[in-house]
Amino acid sequence: MTAKKILIIEDDKDLLRGLNVRLRATGYHTVFATDAISAISVARKEVPDVIVLDIGLPCGDGFTVMKRLTSLAPTSATPIVVITGRDPSAYKDQALKAGAVAFLHKPFDNDELLATIREALGEPSEKTSPELRTPNA
């Protein structure tokens, strides 16, 4: 079985490096883009299984990228996980309405991101994401 491909669209080089190391160590194949323009190009070329997308990007924002990716045939059904340091009360609903399958606020827990990616891929998760936990579980 080939490794699932994850496109990380993030302009923070340190975070990008950290995500790359963590996702590769978990068995995923990673590809990158660091701005809105290259994000569209890389997504069309690589056709990832999941996209991890920052909202604040050079040359455009994550919402523009999401709109474009959800309108393109090769990526229209690709799950998008939004990560951002922006105020969740102002951006979470907007991101989910725009087509994101999940929204994580920076700094996020790496295990939470991995669980969210696994869920987006339909894979069994070692840790249940916070939204799926039941009280006292």
Phi, psi and omega per residue, in radians:
M1 nan 2.336 -3.140
T2 -1.428 2.623 -3.140
A3 -1.161 2.467 3.060
K4 -1.183 2.470 -3.094
K5 -1.723 2.262 3.134
I6 -2.076 2.171 3.044
L7 -1.627 2.105 3.093
I8 -1.790 2.077 3.108
I9 -1.940 1.763 -2.998
E10 -2.682 2.304 3.141
D11 -1.607 -0.237 3.096
D12 -1.410 1.882 -3.034
K13 -1.076 -0.649 3.125
D14 -1.160 -0.776 3.101
L15 -1.125 -0.718 3.111
L16 -1.038 -0.794 3.111
R17 -1.074 -0.790 3.140
G18 -1.097 -0.758 3.106
L19 -1.112 -0.714 3.124
N20 -1.032 -0.864 -3.127
V21 -1.052 -0.837 -3.084
R22 -1.131 -0.789 -3.104
L23 -1.213 -0.693 3.094
R24 -1.143 -0.680 3.120
A25 -1.125 -0.426 3.135
T26 -1.556 -0.071 3.059
G27 1.795 0.141 3.115
Y28 -1.605 2.680 2.999
H29 -1.647 2.348 -3.088
T30 -2.092 2.531 2.984
V31 -2.314 2.820 -2.966
F32 -2.359 2.753 2.905
A33 -2.582 2.546 -3.083
T34 -2.045 0.055 3.068
D35 -2.634 2.952 -3.038
A36 -1.128 -0.656 -3.097
I37 -1.198 -0.876 -3.137
S38 -1.182 -0.447 3.125
A39 -1.019 -0.795 -3.132
I40 -1.126 -0.800 -3.123
S41 -1.074 -0.836 -3.126
V42 -1.136 -0.731 -3.136
A43 -1.086 -0.738 3.137
R44 -1.157 -0.681 -3.121
K45 -1.290 -0.775 -3.000
E46 -1.563 -0.429 -3.081
V47 0.772 1.263 -3.078
P48 -1.242 2.852 3.074
D49 -1.451 -0.500 3.094
V50 -2.561 2.576 3.073
I51 -2.075 2.239 3.016
V52 -1.820 2.017 -2.921
L53 -2.164 2.153 3.015
D54 -1.407 2.565 3.110
I55 -1.395 -0.753 -3.099
G56 -1.526 1.815 -3.096
L57 -2.274 2.652 2.974
P58 -1.187 2.681 3.065
C59 1.142 0.472 -3.126
G60 2.371 3.123 3.114
D61 -2.110 2.999 -3.109
G62 -1.078 -0.529 3.129
F63 -1.182 -0.668 3.073
T64 -1.120 -0.768 3.116
V65 -1.069 -0.821 -3.122
M66 -1.054 -0.771 3.129
K67 -1.042 -0.770 -3.133
R68 -1.168 -0.803 -3.100
L69 -1.137 -0.650 3.138
T70 -1.307 -0.192 3.108
S71 -1.718 -0.146 -3.137
L72 -1.639 2.362 -3.094
A73 -0.934 -0.848 -3.064
P74 -1.163 -0.407 -3.057
T75 -2.088 0.090 -3.044
S76 -1.084 -0.499 -3.125
A77 -1.855 0.112 -3.128
T78 -1.268 2.183 3.114
P79 -1.103 2.397 3.132
I80 -2.064 2.177 3.065
V81 -1.839 2.039 -3.135
V82 -1.537 2.327 3.021
I83 -2.163 2.367 3.139
T84 -2.791 2.694 3.019
G85 -1.647 -0.054 -3.139
R86 -1.265 2.812 -3.074
D87 -0.997 2.016 -3.113
P88 -1.074 -0.566 -3.121
S89 -1.142 -0.428 -3.138
A90 -1.653 -0.413 -2.983
Y91 -2.052 -0.374 -3.043
K92 -1.069 -0.921 -3.129
D93 -1.061 -0.714 3.135
Q94 -1.067 -0.751 -3.137
A95 -1.136 -0.772 -3.133
L96 -1.168 -0.682 3.093
K97 -1.168 -0.522 -3.140
A98 -1.353 -0.162 3.074
G99 2.152 -0.025 3.103
A100 -1.187 2.525 3.088
V101 -1.574 -0.295 3.139
A102 -2.758 2.768 -3.135
F103 -2.357 2.135 3.104
L104 -2.131 2.328 -3.136
H105 -1.626 2.316 3.088
K106 -1.324 2.489 -0.095
P107 -1.371 2.308 -3.133
F108 -1.823 2.820 3.104
D109 -1.393 2.279 -3.128
N110 -1.025 -0.678 3.122
D111 -1.130 -0.634 3.094
E112 -1.131 -0.735 3.097
L113 -1.091 -0.791 3.136
L114 -1.081 -0.736 3.108
A115 -1.098 -0.701 3.136
T116 -1.147 -0.739 3.107
I117 -1.121 -0.794 3.119
R118 -1.035 -0.737 3.121
E119 -1.098 -0.756 3.136
A120 -1.096 -0.560 3.119
L121 -1.474 -0.147 -3.082
G122 1.333 0.379 3.125
E123 -1.595 2.690 3.041
P124 -1.127 2.465 -3.099
S125 -1.869 2.430 3.083
E126 -1.325 -0.376 -3.106
K127 -2.403 2.247 -3.141
T128 -1.271 2.373 3.132
S129 -1.166 2.689 -3.041
P130 -0.970 -0.634 -3.105
E131 -1.199 -0.370 -3.087
L132 -1.725 -0.097 -3.133
R133 -1.258 2.501 3.052
T134 -1.750 2.631 3.136
P135 -1.003 2.497 3.112
N136 1.083 0.382 -3.136
A137 -1.581 nan nan
